[in-house]
Amino acid sequence: MDASQIISIAVFVIALGLIISEKVHRALVAVIGAVVLMATGVLPFDVAITHLDFNTLGVLFGMMLFVSVVKLSGIFEYLAIQCARMAKGDPWKIMVLLIILTAVLSAFLDNVTTVLLIGPMTLTLCNLLKVDPVPFFITEIMASNIGGTATLIGDPPNIMIGSAAGFDFADFIMYDAPAVVIILAVVIVIFYFMYGRKMHVGQKEVDAVMKLDPDNYISDHRLMRISIVMVALVVVGFMCHGSLGWESSIIALGAAGLILLVSRRPIEQALLHVEWTTLVFFAGLFIIVGGLTETGVIEMLAQALIDVTDGNVFLTMLVLVFASAIVSSFLDNIPFVATMIPILLSMEASGMDVTPLWWAVSLGACLGGNGSLIGASANVVLSDISKKNGHTITFVQFLKVGFPVMLVTVVLAAVYLVIRFPVA
């Protein structure tokens, strides 16, 4: 191991430790870590810039702008009250509805877009019922990552795998979606024992919610109509962006620009609601992970995972689903999957049937996002929304719930893969 590899690993480990300790803001940690890598020459500035995922940053920025305009219509309050009335004010039933809605939306929208839409609804509901929104946010984070696993467009690793392996939308519905349905059902049961049994609200709060008229919360009917049309266009755009040859950021930024133009809302007002610290954190994190990629650390890790199985497809499949999940809990799953793709393609070129391995990486990398607060973009975004509204979700607090639940989901995924691809 050379000096550059040692420095890149040290920066990542120290940054992770500081993020876990929460003694220093994670955005500041990410920036300093990135600067150290560039200052030491491990990752020269011009190389570091190439590791910034401008597509992901574009999606984040575009959808933050988009949602900041949409919420001015009162649509989130309207939907929240409708949801609460449908559940008759029962917080557990509301949580289940939000979990299912989040998972379904995440299958057809970017996960970040989904949590940006669901977050304001959740806050409104919890304020009405006077309950802690943190359990709702934690369950929604996990639902977004689970739901995003189901389709080609639900999570970036799936887009990458689909492109490399030649899988289309129907293939993911056939192979990943059945596992997701089973996993989501089991996770809802787990959440019932974790949260559902403890959720109680007074009759006064229930009566107050049931008396509310959702229509009274629509502050701008014209903007609401525009928002509904725009959300539908965004869904179609995300579903079709691959066939159009557009990056998902084009859809997000285009939607933001169009709704600002049509609604005639001042862009200065929208920019005030952008989560700038989230964008800075991801920019720094991309560079830190880029250091691991450029120095060959991630490639060494991925190759070692393959070597220990001695080329046995069945064993490699099981190793990959767990390794992908654990690595993706603390590292961005995009560079990990990017590293695995050429390895699997070379194994395929040697005559090995790697079909089960593609699905193992897909399930493991996507589900692994639930392992920690930095495991996926949606985790960071929704936790920042929660913190901004006075409800902090700490790294350790999420880890205590997320990592065990993630392990359960990965075990279920492994069992599913064994049943689906039983031949060694």
C-alpha angles and dihedrals in degrees: 000000000000130000095263091055092048091050094047092049092046092051092049094047094046091046091050091049093051091047090051092047091049089209089126126036109263093230090057091046091053093049094048091046091052092048092051091054091050095042092052092049093242088119113018115215095252090051093043091056090057090061093058105106097220090178092060092042089049092052091049094048095042095049093044088056091043095051093044088062097040094054091058088073093064092240093133093053089047093052092042093055092045089052092049092049091049089054090044090237094299106144094206093053088047090052091051092049091050092047092052093043091049093049094048094047091047090057091061103026134048108275091238091053090051096052091044087057097041097042098070091045090053094050091050093050094047092048090051093050094036094232131138109268095202096087088048092051093047092051091046092051090055093044090053092054093044094047092046089059092066102073144038092250099037097089132014094240089060091052090051093046093046091053095047098042098036094243118153134204092275092054092058091047088051099046110021103030097064090054091048093053091052093044094048092051091051092046091053089055090050090050091051091060092042099045114352098072091051097049113106131152130185122259087242092063092044092050090047091053094046091052093054118108109218091206091064090064095059102104097179118024094186093052090046091055090048090048094052091051092045094049089051090050091049091053091050090044094054091047093051104032093099094054090044090053092237127134114240089244089066089059093048097044092041091052091049093049094045097049091047089051097045096040092046090221116155112258090218089065092049093048090057089067097051112115095233094173089058092053092048091049093053093046091054093043092052089056094046091051088043087061090058090048097047093047091051097245095127092045090051090050094049093046091049090054090056095043095056091060094053091223096300105149096207094048092041089053092055093044091049097051092053097037092047090051097047094044091046090053090070104017129056104266092218098074090040092054090042088057094046095051098072090043092054091043091053090049089051091050089055089060101263120139101238098172093108090048093057091055092044091056091044095052095039098047095045097043091043089069088080093062097087142001091262095044095101140011093247091057093057095042097050093042089053090051089051093049092047088057094050101267111108120200107199124211092244093045091056093041092057090058103027102048097052091044090047091053091051092051092048091050088052089048091050092051089048091051092049090053093044096044105025099157117098 
